[in-house]
Amino acid sequence: MRNSGYIFDIKKYSVNDGPGIRTTIFFKGCPLNCWWCHNPESQLNEPEAVDDCIFRWHPTNESSNRKTIGYKVSTEEVMNEIVKDLPFYEESNGGATFSGGEPMLQIDFLYSLLTECKSHEIKTAVDTTGYAPFTDIEKIYDITDLFLFDLKLMDDKVHFEYCGVSNKLIHENLLRLSSAGNKIILRIPIIPSITDTEENILQTINFISSLKNIREINLLPFHNSAKSKYERMKKENKVVNLVPPSKEHLDELIYKFELTGIPVKTGG
């Protein structure tokens, strides 16, 4: 078991990363490269130097090294942060969420953290792209309470164009995971002109209708909050000119997805 790994942030009192009040741990590294990625600092596997990029959490609480994105931390260090908020989890039915990036890229570190959370009776969620060997999903299945599973684009060629990888493994994993038990909340990014086309929405609804055991569908509307990150990190922002979807458009999409018989809401 690997008892250390790379993260780039710990977000306290989150209400958008699963039920209740949560502590969200953001893992470094992602196998996808989505045009609309809201966490471009997650994409590389290891720490990187970036000018003028200060984050909310730092392992030493010192300001001298705040130009580094990502830190190698131990399971114990992360758990020390998670257990501080036990009263909030108990009152709100919350817990710890492991996000990224893709947390399953560091499967042994993730397994160690989930095991420790289980021993403290802390509920857990894994926010995943689904792009991982199914054996990794099986490894953590029994110690994970909830999977926040991203479902982006149904056409494989379009998925490759906008996300950098095929979607075949993702869809296969979702089918297998949904057959295993009632542990999935689907998270669908609503990206104007990319994921919210009539064709993709229809194909997505048809695919979801074939799945079992989906607790809820979360529609995640595009927003521009990551613009400053791209600027500070000197990375190309391919969706800088997109306009967030209107409330009327989101209401229309909610109605369409509700036809699956699964509860739907916007946000996490």
C-alpha positions as CSV (number, residue, x, y, z in Angstrom):
1,M,0.0,0.0,0.0
2,R,1.3,3.4,-1.0
3,N,1.0,5.8,2.0
4,S,1.9,9.0,0.1
5,G,0.9,10.8,-3.1
6,Y,0.5,14.1,-4.9
7,I,-2.3,16.5,-4.3
8,F,-2.7,20.2,-5.2
9,D,-5.5,21.3,-2.8
10,I,-7.7,20.5,0.1
11,K,-11.1,22.3,0.0
12,K,-13.0,22.6,3.3
13,Y,-16.7,23.0,3.8
14,S,-17.6,22.0,0.2
15,V,-21.2,21.6,-0.7
16,N,-20.8,20.8,-4.4
17,D,-18.8,17.5,-4.2
18,G,-21.4,15.1,-2.9
19,P,-24.0,15.1,-0.2
20,G,-23.7,17.3,2.9
21,I,-20.7,19.3,4.0
22,R,-17.5,17.7,2.7
23,T,-13.7,18.0,2.7
24,T,-12.5,17.6,-0.9
25,I,-9.0,16.4,-1.6
26,F,-7.7,17.2,-5.1
27,F,-5.3,14.7,-6.6
28,K,-2.6,15.7,-9.2
29,G,-2.7,14.0,-12.6
30,C,-5.4,13.4,-15.2
31,P,-5.5,11.1,-18.2
32,L,-8.0,13.4,-19.9
33,N,-7.3,16.9,-21.3
34,C,-10.8,18.4,-21.6
35,W,-11.1,21.8,-23.3
36,W,-13.3,23.1,-20.5
37,C,-11.3,21.8,-17.6
38,H,-11.9,23.9,-14.5
39,N,-8.7,22.6,-12.7
40,P,-5.9,22.9,-15.3
41,E,-3.5,22.7,-12.3
42,S,-4.5,19.1,-11.9
43,Q,-3.4,17.9,-15.3
44,L,0.3,17.1,-14.7
45,N,1.1,14.2,-12.4
46,E,3.8,15.9,-10.4
47,P,4.3,19.3,-8.8
48,E,5.0,22.2,-11.1
49,A,6.3,25.7,-10.7
50,V,4.0,28.6,-11.6
51,D,4.4,32.3,-11.0
52,D,1.7,34.0,-9.0
53,C,-0.5,31.0,-8.3
54,I,-1.6,30.8,-4.7
55,F,-3.9,28.1,-3.4
56,R,-6.0,27.7,-0.3
57,W,-4.2,24.9,1.4
58,H,-0.5,24.3,1.9
59,P,1.2,21.6,3.9
60,T,3.5,23.9,5.9
61,N,1.3,27.0,6.0
62,E,4.4,29.0,4.9
63,S,4.1,31.6,2.2
64,S,7.6,31.1,0.8
65,N,6.8,28.2,-1.4
66,R,3.4,29.2,-2.7
67,K,4.5,29.2,-6.3
68,T,4.5,25.5,-6.4
69,I,1.3,23.6,-7.5
70,G,1.1,20.2,-6.0
71,Y,2.7,18.6,-2.9
72,K,3.7,15.1,-1.9
73,V,1.8,14.3,1.2
74,S,1.3,11.3,3.4
75,T,-2.0,9.5,4.2
76,E,-1.6,10.7,7.8
77,E,-1.2,14.4,6.8
78,V,-4.4,14.3,4.7
79,M,-6.3,12.4,7.3
80,N,-5.3,15.0,9.9
81,E,-7.2,17.6,7.8
82,I,-10.2,15.4,7.1
83,V,-10.9,14.4,10.8
84,K,-10.9,18.1,11.8
85,D,-14.3,18.4,10.3
86,L,-16.0,15.3,11.7
87,P,-18.7,17.3,13.5
88,F,-19.8,18.9,10.2
89,Y,-20.0,15.5,8.5
90,E,-22.1,14.1,11.3
91,E,-24.6,17.0,11.2
92,S,-24.9,17.2,7.4
93,N,-24.5,13.6,6.3
94,G,-21.3,14.7,4.6
95,G,-17.8,13.2,4.4
96,A,-14.6,13.2,2.3
97,T,-14.5,13.5,-1.5
98,F,-11.4,12.5,-3.5
99,S,-11.3,14.5,-6.7
100,G,-8.7,15.8,-9.1
101,G,-7.6,15.3,-11.8
102,E,-8.3,11.6,-11.6
103,P,-7.7,10.1,-8.1
104,M,-7.5,6.6,-9.5
105,L,-4.2,7.4,-11.2
106,Q,-2.8,7.1,-7.7
107,I,-4.9,4.0,-6.8
108,D,-2.7,2.8,-3.9
109,F,-2.7,6.2,-2.2
110,L,-6.4,6.5,-2.8
111,Y,-7.0,3.1,-1.3
112,S,-5.0,4.0,1.8
113,L,-7.1,7.2,2.3
114,L,-10.4,5.4,1.8
115,T,-9.3,2.6,4.2
116,E,-8.5,5.2,6.9
117,C,-11.8,7.0,6.3
118,K,-13.6,3.7,6.7
119,S,-11.9,3.1,10.0
120,H,-13.1,6.6,11.2
121,E,-16.6,5.9,9.9
122,I,-16.3,8.8,7.5
123,K,-18.4,8.6,4.4
124,T,-16.5,8.8,1.1
125,A,-17.0,9.8,-2.5
126,V,-14.7,9.4,-5.4
127,D,-15.1,11.9,-8.2
128,T,-13.9,10.1,-11.3
129,T,-13.6,10.4,-15.1
130,G,-14.1,6.7,-15.3
131,Y,-10.9,6.4,-17.3
132,A,-9.2,3.7,-15.3
133,P,-8.8,-0.1,-15.3
134,F,-11.9,-1.7,-13.9
135,T,-9.7,-3.7,-11.5
136,D,-8.9,-0.3,-9.8
137,I,-12.6,0.4,-9.4
138,E,-13.1,-3.1,-7.9
139,K,-10.2,-2.5,-5.5
140,I,-11.9,0.5,-3.9
141,Y,-15.6,-0.5,-4.4
142,D,-16.3,-1.9,-1.0
143,I,-14.7,1.0,0.8
144,T,-16.2,3.8,-1.3
145,D,-19.7,5.0,-0.5
146,L,-20.3,7.0,-3.6
147,F,-18.9,7.4,-7.1
148,L,-19.4,10.8,-8.7
149,F,-19.0,9.6,-12.3
150,D,-18.4,12.1,-15.2
151,L,-20.3,11.5,-18.4
152,K,-19.3,14.0,-21.1
153,L,-19.7,13.0,-24.7
154,M,-21.3,9.9,-26.3
155,D,-19.7,10.0,-29.8
156,D,-16.2,8.5,-29.5
157,K,-14.5,10.7,-32.1
158,V,-16.0,13.8,-30.6
159,H,-14.9,12.7,-27.1
160,F,-11.4,12.2,-28.4
161,E,-11.4,15.6,-30.0
162,Y,-12.5,17.5,-26.9
163,C,-11.1,15.2,-24.1
164,G,-8.0,13.7,-25.6
165,V,-9.0,10.0,-25.1
166,S,-11.6,7.5,-26.3
167,N,-14.8,7.1,-24.3
168,K,-15.1,3.4,-24.8
169,L,-13.4,2.4,-21.5
170,I,-15.4,5.1,-19.6
171,H,-18.7,3.8,-20.9
172,E,-17.8,0.1,-20.3
173,N,-16.8,1.0,-16.7
174,L,-20.0,2.9,-16.1
175,L,-22.1,-0.1,-17.4
176,R,-20.2,-2.5,-15.1
177,L,-20.2,-0.2,-12.1
178,S,-23.9,0.5,-12.4
179,S,-24.6,-3.2,-12.4
180,A,-22.6,-3.7,-9.2
181,G,-24.8,-1.5,-6.9
182,N,-26.5,1.8,-6.1
183,K,-23.4,3.9,-5.6
184,I,-23.4,6.3,-8.6
185,I,-24.3,10.0,-9.1
186,L,-23.8,10.9,-12.7
187,R,-22.2,14.4,-13.4
188,I,-22.8,15.8,-16.8
189,P,-21.0,19.0,-17.8
190,I,-23.2,21.3,-19.9
191,I,-20.7,23.0,-22.2
192,P,-22.3,25.3,-24.8
193,S,-22.0,24.0,-28.4
194,I,-20.0,20.9,-27.2
195,T,-21.8,18.7,-24.8
196,D,-25.2,20.4,-25.0
197,T,-25.9,19.7,-28.6
198,E,-29.3,18.1,-29.3
199,E,-27.6,15.0,-30.7
200,N,-25.3,14.5,-27.6
201,I,-28.1,15.2,-25.1
202,L,-30.4,12.6,-26.8
203,Q,-27.6,10.0,-27.0
204,T,-26.7,10.6,-23.3
205,I,-30.3,10.2,-22.2
206,N,-30.7,7.0,-24.2
207,F,-27.5,5.6,-22.6
208,I,-28.5,6.6,-19.1
209,S,-31.9,4.9,-19.6
210,S,-30.0,1.6,-20.2
211,L,-28.2,1.8,-16.8
212,K,-29.1,0.4,-13.5
213,N,-28.8,1.9,-10.0
214,I,-28.2,5.6,-10.8
215,R,-29.0,7.6,-7.7
216,E,-29.1,11.1,-9.2
217,I,-28.0,13.1,-12.3
218,N,-26.1,16.4,-11.7
219,L,-26.0,18.8,-14.6
220,L,-22.9,21.0,-14.2
221,P,-23.2,24.2,-16.2
222,F,-20.1,25.8,-17.7
223,H,-18.7,28.8,-16.0
224,N,-15.7,31.0,-16.5
225,S,-14.2,30.8,-13.0
226,A,-11.0,29.1,-14.3
227,K,-10.1,31.9,-16.7
228,S,-7.6,33.4,-14.3
229,K,-5.9,30.1,-13.7
230,Y,-5.2,29.6,-17.4
231,E,-3.8,33.1,-17.6
232,R,-1.5,32.7,-14.5
233,M,-0.4,29.3,-15.7
234,K,0.1,30.5,-19.3
235,K,-2.1,27.7,-20.7
236,E,-4.3,28.0,-23.7
237,N,-8.0,28.5,-22.8
238,K,-9.9,26.9,-25.6
239,V,-13.4,27.9,-24.3
240,V,-12.6,31.5,-23.1
241,N,-15.3,32.9,-25.4
242,L,-18.1,30.5,-24.4
243,V,-21.1,32.0,-22.5
244,P,-22.6,30.0,-19.6
245,P,-25.9,28.4,-20.4
246,S,-29.1,30.4,-19.4
247,K,-31.5,29.3,-16.7
248,E,-34.1,28.7,-19.4
249,H,-31.8,26.3,-21.2
250,L,-30.9,24.5,-18.0
251,D,-34.6,24.1,-17.1
252,E,-35.2,22.6,-20.5
253,L,-32.4,20.1,-20.0
254,I,-33.6,19.2,-16.5
255,Y,-37.0,18.4,-18.0
256,K,-35.5,16.1,-20.6
257,F,-33.2,14.3,-18.2
258,E,-36.1,13.8,-15.7
259,L,-37.8,11.7,-18.4
260,T,-35.3,8.9,-17.4
261,G,-37.1,8.7,-14.0
262,I,-33.9,9.6,-12.2
263,P,-33.7,12.7,-9.9
264,V,-32.0,15.6,-11.6
265,K,-30.5,18.8,-10.3
266,T,-27.9,21.4,-11.3
267,G,-24.6,21.6,-9.5
268,G,-23.1,18.9,-7.3
